[in-house]
Amino acid sequence: MTDKDWQKSSFSSSSDNCVEVRTAGGLVDLRESDEGELILHTATATFADLLDAIKAGELDQHA
């Protein structure tokens, strides 16, 4: 896979400081743009649960 497979949030604008995501081999991969070699692999359902928790504000205390 190439770097063009990675997507970042439109909220990141032109910044290189963001979390990037892609799908690969049935999993979701996450990385921070400035630490591109460190990749977290997770199941799609787990990633969906994470997004739901973020949207619901359940992780705001960690900000």
SEFIZA-3560 file (N, C-alpha, C; in Angstrom, 3 decimals):
REM SEFIZA-3560
<numar><xx>0.832</xx><yy>-1.190</yy><zz>0.000</zz><atom>N</atom></numar>
<numar><xx>0.000</xx><yy>0.000</yy><zz>0.000</zz><atom>CA</atom></numar>
<numar><xx>0.867</xx><yy>1.239</yy><zz>0.000</zz><atom>C</atom></numar>
<numar><xx>0.336</xx><yy>2.287</yy><zz>-0.529</zz><atom>N</atom></numar>
<numar><xx>1.082</xx><yy>3.539</yy><zz>-0.616</zz><atom>CA</atom></numar>
<numar><xx>0.503</xx><yy>4.567</yy><zz>0.345</zz><atom>C</atom></numar>
<numar><xx>1.214</xx><yy>5.678</yy><zz>0.488</zz><atom>N</atom></numar>
<numar><xx>0.734</xx><yy>6.751</yy><zz>1.357</zz><atom>CA</atom></numar>
<numar><xx>-0.582</xx><yy>7.341</yy><zz>0.864</zz><atom>C</atom></numar>
<numar><xx>-0.866</xx><yy>7.217</yy><zz>-0.426</zz><atom>N</atom></numar>
<numar><xx>-2.114</xx><yy>7.780</yy><zz>-0.930</zz><atom>CA</atom></numar>
<numar><xx>-3.335</xx><yy>7.000</yy><zz>-0.457</zz><atom>C</atom></numar>
<numar><xx>-3.142</xx><yy>5.788</yy><zz>0.060</zz><atom>N</atom></numar>
<numar><xx>-4.249</xx><yy>5.005</yy><zz>0.592</zz><atom>CA</atom></numar>
<numar><xx>-4.758</xx><yy>5.561</yy><zz>1.919</zz><atom>C</atom></numar>
<numar><xx>-3.949</xx><yy>6.350</yy><zz>2.600</zz><atom>N</atom></numar>
<numar><xx>-4.312</xx><yy>6.914</yy><zz>3.892</zz><atom>CA</atom></numar>
<numar><xx>-5.227</xx><yy>8.109</yy><zz>3.701</zz><atom>C</atom></numar>
<numar><xx>-6.205</xx><yy>8.248</yy><zz>4.601</zz><atom>N</atom></numar>
<numar><xx>-7.108</xx><yy>9.395</yy><zz>4.584</zz><atom>CA</atom></numar>
<numar><xx>-7.008</xx><yy>10.109</yy><zz>5.914</zz><atom>C</atom></numar>
<numar><xx>-7.147</xx><yy>11.426</yy><zz>5.869</zz><atom>N</atom></numar>
<numar><xx>-7.179</xx><yy>12.193</yy><zz>7.108</zz><atom>CA</atom></numar>
<numar><xx>-8.452</xx><yy>13.013</yy><zz>7.152</zz><atom>C</atom></numar>
<numar><xx>-8.816</xx><yy>13.434</yy><zz>8.305</zz><atom>N</atom></numar>
<numar><xx>-10.032</xx><yy>14.200</yy><zz>8.495</zz><atom>CA</atom></numar>
<numar><xx>-9.966</xx><yy>15.520</yy><zz>7.743</zz><atom>C</atom></numar>
<numar><xx>-11.099</xx><yy>15.936</yy><zz>7.218</zz><atom>N</atom></numar>
<numar><xx>-11.166</xx><yy>17.246</yy><zz>6.559</zz><atom>CA</atom></numar>
<numar><xx>-10.948</xx><yy>18.368</yy><zz>7.570</zz><atom>C</atom></numar>
<numar><xx>-11.115</xx><yy>18.087</yy><zz>8.862</zz><atom>N</atom></numar>
<numar><xx>-10.862</xx><yy>19.077</yy><zz>9.908</zz><atom>CA</atom></numar>
<numar><xx>-9.367</xx><yy>19.368</yy><zz>10.046</zz><atom>C</atom></numar>
<numar><xx>-8.525</xx><yy>18.468</yy><zz>9.531</zz><atom>N</atom></numar>
<numar><xx>-7.077</xx><yy>18.655</yy><zz>9.627</zz><atom>CA</atom></numar>
<numar><xx>-6.561</xx><yy>19.692</yy><zz>8.647</zz><atom>C</atom></numar>
<numar><xx>-7.368</xx><yy>20.024</yy><zz>7.666</zz><atom>N</atom></numar>
<numar><xx>-6.987</xx><yy>21.022</yy><zz>6.656</zz><atom>CA</atom></numar>
<numar><xx>-5.681</xx><yy>20.604</yy><zz>5.996</zz><atom>C</atom></numar>
<numar><xx>-4.741</xx><yy>21.516</yy><zz>5.933</zz><atom>N</atom></numar>
<numar><xx>-3.453</xx><yy>21.201</yy><zz>5.300</zz><atom>CA</atom></numar>
<numar><xx>-2.387</xx><yy>20.814</yy><zz>6.325</zz><atom>C</atom></numar>
<numar><xx>-2.784</xx><yy>20.678</yy><zz>7.565</zz><atom>N</atom></numar>
<numar><xx>-1.845</xx><yy>20.333</yy><zz>8.634</zz><atom>CA</atom></numar>
<numar><xx>-1.318</xx><yy>18.916</yy><zz>8.470</zz><atom>C</atom></numar>
<numar><xx>-0.081</xx><yy>18.707</yy><zz>8.849</zz><atom>N</atom></numar>
<numar><xx>0.493</xx><yy>17.363</yy><zz>8.834</zz><atom>CA</atom></numar>
<numar><xx>0.392</xx><yy>16.701</yy><zz>10.200</zz><atom>C</atom></numar>
<numar><xx>-0.250</xx><yy>17.350</yy><zz>11.152</zz><atom>N</atom></numar>
<numar><xx>-0.433</xx><yy>16.814</yy><zz>12.497</zz><atom>CA</atom></numar>
<numar><xx>-1.849</xx><yy>16.264</yy><zz>12.625</zz><atom>C</atom></numar>
<numar><xx>-2.031</xx><yy>15.003</yy><zz>12.275</zz><atom>N</atom></numar>
<numar><xx>-3.378</xx><yy>14.448</yy><zz>12.323</zz><atom>CA</atom></numar>
<numar><xx>-3.315</xx><yy>12.929</yy><zz>12.409</zz><atom>C</atom></numar>
<numar><xx>-4.458</xx><yy>12.348</yy><zz>12.678</zz><atom>N</atom></numar>
<numar><xx>-4.599</xx><yy>10.904</yy><zz>12.643</zz><atom>CA</atom></numar>
<numar><xx>-5.078</xx><yy>10.525</yy><zz>11.246</zz><atom>C</atom></numar>
<numar><xx>-4.472</xx><yy>9.490</yy><zz>10.685</zz><atom>N</atom></numar>
<numar><xx>-4.844</xx><yy>9.022</yy><zz>9.360</zz><atom>CA</atom></numar>
<numar><xx>-5.407</xx><yy>7.618</yy><zz>9.471</zz><atom>C</atom></numar>
<numar><xx>-6.279</xx><yy>7.256</yy><zz>8.546</zz><atom>N</atom></numar>
<numar><xx>-6.959</xx><yy>5.966</yy><zz>8.591</zz><atom>CA</atom></numar>
<numar><xx>-7.006</xx><yy>5.363</yy><zz>7.188</zz><atom>C</atom></numar>
<numar><xx>-7.012</xx><yy>4.031</yy><zz>7.141</zz><atom>N</atom></numar>
<numar><xx>-7.204</xx><yy>3.298</yy><zz>5.884</zz><atom>CA</atom></numar>
<numar><xx>-7.760</xx><yy>1.922</yy><zz>6.229</zz><atom>C</atom></numar>
<numar><xx>-8.310</xx><yy>1.246</yy><zz>5.233</zz><atom>N</atom></numar>
<numar><xx>-8.704</xx><yy>-0.142</yy><zz>5.407</zz><atom>CA</atom></numar>
<numar><xx>-7.704</xx><yy>-1.010</yy><zz>4.661</zz><atom>C</atom></numar>
<numar><xx>-7.368</xx><yy>-2.129</yy><zz>5.275</zz><atom>N</atom></numar>
<numar><xx>-6.391</xx><yy>-3.042</yy><zz>4.677</zz><atom>CA</atom></numar>
<numar><xx>-6.641</xx><yy>-4.445</yy><zz>5.197</zz><atom>C</atom></numar>
<numar><xx>-6.847</xx><yy>-5.369</yy><zz>4.298</zz><atom>N</atom></numar>
<numar><xx>-7.006</xx><yy>-6.764</yy><zz>4.697</zz><atom>CA</atom></numar>
<numar><xx>-8.157</xx><yy>-7.014</yy><zz>5.652</zz><atom>C</atom></numar>
<numar><xx>-9.245</xx><yy>-6.265</yy><zz>5.514</zz><atom>N</atom></numar>
<numar><xx>-10.398</xx><yy>-6.450</yy><zz>6.390</zz><atom>CA</atom></numar>
<numar><xx>-10.281</xx><yy>-5.768</yy><zz>7.735</zz><atom>C</atom></numar>
<numar><xx>-9.194</xx><yy>-5.052</yy><zz>7.967</zz><atom>N</atom></numar>
<numar><xx>-8.984</xx><yy>-4.318</yy><zz>9.215</zz><atom>CA</atom></numar>
<numar><xx>-8.945</xx><yy>-2.823</yy><zz>8.940</zz><atom>C</atom></numar>
<numar><xx>-9.004</xx><yy>-2.047</yy><zz>9.994</zz><atom>N</atom></numar>
<numar><xx>-8.808</xx><yy>-0.604</yy><zz>9.915</zz><atom>CA</atom></numar>
<numar><xx>-7.431</xx><yy>-0.303</yy><zz>10.491</zz><atom>C</atom></numar>
<numar><xx>-6.643</xx><yy>0.462</yy><zz>9.761</zz><atom>N</atom></numar>
<numar><xx>-5.322</xx><yy>0.885</yy><zz>10.225</zz><atom>CA</atom></numar>
<numar><xx>-5.379</xx><yy>2.352</yy><zz>10.610</zz><atom>C</atom></numar>
<numar><xx>-4.747</xx><yy>2.691</yy><zz>11.720</zz><atom>N</atom></numar>
<numar><xx>-4.658</xx><yy>4.072</yy><zz>12.195</zz><atom>CA</atom></numar>
<numar><xx>-3.198</xx><yy>4.422</yy><zz>12.413</zz><atom>C</atom></numar>
<numar><xx>-2.847</xx><yy>5.661</yy><zz>12.106</zz><atom>N</atom></numar>
<numar><xx>-1.499</xx><yy>6.143</yy><zz>12.400</zz><atom>CA</atom></numar>
<numar><xx>-1.563</xx><yy>7.654</yy><zz>12.592</zz><atom>C</atom></numar>
<numar><xx>-0.594</xx><yy>8.172</yy><zz>13.279</zz><atom>N</atom></numar>
<numar><xx>-0.442</xx><yy>9.615</yy><zz>13.402</zz><atom>CA</atom></numar>
<numar><xx>0.491</xx><yy>10.052</yy><zz>12.279</zz><atom>C</atom></numar>
<numar><xx>0.159</xx><yy>11.122</yy><zz>11.618</zz><atom>N</atom></numar>
<numar><xx>0.890</xx><yy>11.511</yy><zz>10.412</zz><atom>CA</atom></numar>
<numar><xx>2.373</xx><yy>11.728</yy><zz>10.656</zz><atom>C</atom></numar>
<numar><xx>2.747</xx><yy>12.215</yy><zz>11.829</zz><atom>N</atom></numar>
<numar><xx>4.173</xx><yy>12.461</yy><zz>12.087</zz><atom>CA</atom></numar>
<numar><xx>4.897</xx><yy>11.231</yy><zz>12.642</zz><atom>C</atom></numar>
<numar><xx>4.186</xx><yy>10.123</yy><zz>12.825</zz><atom>N</atom></numar>
<numar><xx>4.769</xx><yy>8.845</yy><zz>13.272</zz><atom>CA</atom></numar>
<numar><xx>4.286</xx><yy>7.751</yy><zz>12.331</zz><atom>C</atom></numar>
<numar><xx>4.482</xx><yy>7.928</yy><zz>11.033</zz><atom>N</atom></numar>
<numar><xx>3.906</xx><yy>7.068</yy><zz>10.020</zz><atom>CA</atom></numar>
<numar><xx>4.283</xx><yy>5.603</yy><zz>10.079</zz><atom>C</atom></numar>
<numar><xx>5.402</xx><yy>5.279</yy><zz>10.708</zz><atom>N</atom></numar>
<numar><xx>5.815</xx><yy>3.881</yy><zz>10.762</zz><atom>CA</atom></numar>
<numar><xx>5.115</xx><yy>3.101</yy><zz>11.878</zz><atom>C</atom></numar>
<numar><xx>4.479</xx><yy>3.803</yy><zz>12.807</zz><atom>N</atom></numar>
<numar><xx>3.754</xx><yy>3.171</yy><zz>13.911</zz><atom>CA</atom></numar>
<numar><xx>2.278</xx><yy>3.087</yy><zz>13.531</zz><atom>C</atom></numar>
<numar><xx>1.788</xx><yy>1.861</yy><zz>13.307</zz><atom>N</atom></numar>
<numar><xx>0.424</xx><yy>1.663</yy><zz>12.816</zz><atom>CA</atom></numar>
<numar><xx>-0.348</xx><yy>0.772</yy><zz>13.785</zz><atom>C</atom></numar>
<numar><xx>-1.551</xx><yy>1.209</yy><zz>14.138</zz><atom>N</atom></numar>
<numar><xx>-2.459</xx><yy>0.443</yy><zz>14.983</zz><atom>CA</atom></numar>
<numar><xx>-3.470</xx><yy>-0.252</yy><zz>14.068</zz><atom>C</atom></numar>
<numar><xx>-3.617</xx><yy>-1.553</yy><zz>14.205</zz><atom>N</atom></numar>
<numar><xx>-4.566</xx><yy>-2.336</yy><zz>13.415</zz><atom>CA</atom></numar>
<numar><xx>-5.727</xx><yy>-2.729</yy><zz>14.323</zz><atom>C</atom></numar>
<numar><xx>-6.958</xx><yy>-2.563</yy><zz>13.841</zz><atom>N</atom></numar>
<numar><xx>-8.115</xx><yy>-2.923</yy><zz>14.648</zz><atom>CA</atom></numar>
<numar><xx>-9.248</xx><yy>-3.426</yy><zz>13.748</zz><atom>C</atom></numar>
<numar><xx>-10.176</xx><yy>-4.126</yy><zz>14.336</zz><atom>N</atom></numar>
<numar><xx>-11.344</xx><yy>-4.619</yy><zz>13.610</zz><atom>CA</atom></numar>
<numar><xx>-12.281</xx><yy>-3.468</yy><zz>13.279</zz><atom>C</atom></numar>
<numar><xx>-13.017</xx><yy>-3.611</yy><zz>12.200</zz><atom>N</atom></numar>
<numar><xx>-13.919</xx><yy>-2.532</yy><zz>11.779</zz><atom>CA</atom></numar>
<numar><xx>-14.976</xx><yy>-2.238</yy><zz>12.847</zz><atom>C</atom></numar>
<numar><xx>-15.494</xx><yy>-3.254</yy><zz>13.507</zz><atom>N</atom></numar>
<numar><xx>-16.501</xx><yy>-3.038</yy><zz>14.549</zz><atom>CA</atom></numar>
<numar><xx>-15.917</xx><yy>-2.271</yy><zz>15.729</zz><atom>C</atom></numar>
<numar><xx>-14.692</xx><yy>-2.569</yy><zz>16.085</zz><atom>N</atom></numar>
<numar><xx>-14.025</xx><yy>-1.865</yy><zz>17.181</zz><atom>CA</atom></numar>
<numar><xx>-13.802</xx><yy>-0.404</yy><zz>16.813</zz><atom>C</atom></numar>
<numar><xx>-13.399</xx><yy>-0.152</yy><zz>15.581</zz><atom>N</atom></numar>
<numar><xx>-13.207</xx><yy>1.224</yy><zz>15.116</zz><atom>CA</atom></numar>
<numar><xx>-14.537</xx><yy>1.977</yy><zz>15.116</zz><atom>C</atom></numar>
<numar><xx>-15.603</xx><yy>1.321</yy><zz>14.688</zz><atom>N</atom></numar>
<numar><xx>-16.928</xx><yy>1.948</yy><zz>14.705</zz><atom>CA</atom></numar>
<numar><xx>-17.340</xx><yy>2.301</yy><zz>16.129</zz><atom>C</atom></numar>
<numar><xx>-17.056</xx><yy>1.409</yy><zz>17.076</zz><atom>N</atom></numar>
<numar><xx>-17.356</xx><yy>1.685</yy><zz>18.494</zz><atom>CA</atom></numar>
<numar><xx>-16.562</xx><yy>2.888</yy><zz>18.994</zz><atom>C</atom></numar>
<numar><xx>-15.292</xx><yy>2.986</yy><zz>18.583</zz><atom>N</atom></numar>
<numar><xx>-14.462</xx><yy>4.129</yy><zz>18.972</zz><atom>CA</atom></numar>
<numar><xx>-15.048</xx><yy>5.431</yy><zz>18.429</zz><atom>C</atom></numar>
<numar><xx>-15.430</xx><yy>5.432</yy><zz>17.166</zz><atom>N</atom></numar>
<numar><xx>-16.022</xx><yy>6.639</yy><zz>16.579</zz><atom>CA</atom></numar>
<numar><xx>-17.313</xx><yy>7.021</yy><zz>17.285</zz><atom>C</atom></numar>
<numar><xx>-18.148</xx><yy>6.045</yy><zz>17.610</zz><atom>N</atom></numar>
<numar><xx>-19.391</xx><yy>6.323</yy><zz>18.338</zz><atom>CA</atom></numar>
<numar><xx>-19.095</xx><yy>6.943</yy><zz>19.701</zz><atom>C</atom></numar>
<numar><xx>-18.094</xx><yy>6.420</yy><zz>20.403</zz><atom>N</atom></numar>
<numar><xx>-17.729</xx><yy>6.950</yy><zz>21.725</zz><atom>CA</atom></numar>
<numar><xx>-17.208</xx><yy>8.385</yy><zz>21.607</zz><atom>C</atom></numar>
<numar><xx>-16.415</xx><yy>8.650</yy><zz>20.592</zz><atom>N</atom></numar>
<numar><xx>-15.897</xx><yy>10.009</yy><zz>20.380</zz><atom>CA</atom></numar>
<numar><xx>-17.042</xx><yy>10.967</yy><zz>20.100</zz><atom>C</atom></numar>
<numar><xx>-17.938</xx><yy>10.582</yy><zz>19.202</zz><atom>N</atom></numar>
<numar><xx>-19.073</xx><yy>11.439</yy><zz>18.843</zz><atom>CA</atom></numar>
<numar><xx>-19.993</xx><yy>11.693</yy><zz>20.024</zz><atom>C</atom></numar>
<numar><xx>-20.105</xx><yy>10.723</yy><zz>20.921</zz><atom>N</atom></numar>
<numar><xx>-20.971</xx><yy>10.864</yy><zz>22.099</zz><atom>CA</atom></numar>
<numar><xx>-20.291</xx><yy>11.640</yy><zz>23.230</zz><atom>C</atom></numar>
<numar><xx>-19.008</xx><yy>11.990</yy><zz>23.046</zz><atom>N</atom></numar>
<numar><xx>-18.301</xx><yy>12.737</yy><zz>24.072</zz><atom>CA</atom></numar>
<numar><xx>-17.793</xx><yy>11.892</yy><zz>25.227</zz><atom>C</atom></numar>
<numar><xx>-17.821</xx><yy>10.578</yy><zz>25.067</zz><atom>N</atom></numar>
<numar><xx>-17.434</xx><yy>9.685</yy><zz>26.153</zz><atom>CA</atom></numar>
<numar><xx>-15.942</xx><yy>9.739</yy><zz>26.477</zz><atom>C</atom></numar>
<numar><xx>-15.132</xx><yy>10.291</yy><zz>25.588</zz><atom>N</atom></numar>
<numar><xx>-13.689</xx><yy>10.336</yy><zz>25.813</zz><atom>CA</atom></numar>
<numar><xx>-13.171</xx><yy>11.757</yy><zz>26.033</zz><atom>C</atom></numar>
<numar><xx>-14.080</xx><yy>12.706</yy><zz>26.183</zz><atom>N</atom></numar>
<numar><xx>-13.684</xx><yy>14.114</yy><zz>26.333</zz><atom>CA</atom></numar>
<numar><xx>-12.798</xx><yy>14.358</yy><zz>27.545</zz><atom>C</atom></numar>
<numar><xx>-12.961</xx><yy>13.583</yy><zz>28.603</zz><atom>N</atom></numar>
<numar><xx>-12.159</xx><yy>13.788</yy><zz>29.804</zz><atom>CA</atom></numar>
<numar><xx>-10.681</xx><yy>13.465</yy><zz>29.563</zz><atom>C</atom></numar>
<numar><xx>-10.359</xx><yy>12.784</yy><zz>28.459</zz><atom>N</atom></numar>
<numar><xx>-8.984</xx><yy>12.420</yy><zz>28.144</zz><atom>CA</atom></numar>
<numar><xx>-8.281</xx><yy>13.456</yy><zz>27.278</zz><atom>C</atom></numar>
<numar><xx>-8.997</xx><yy>14.481</yy><zz>26.871</zz><atom>N</atom></numar>
<numar><xx>-8.425</xx><yy>15.508</yy><zz>25.981</zz><atom>CA</atom></numar>
<numar><xx>-7.464</xx><yy>16.409</yy><zz>26.706</zz><atom>C</atom></numar>
//
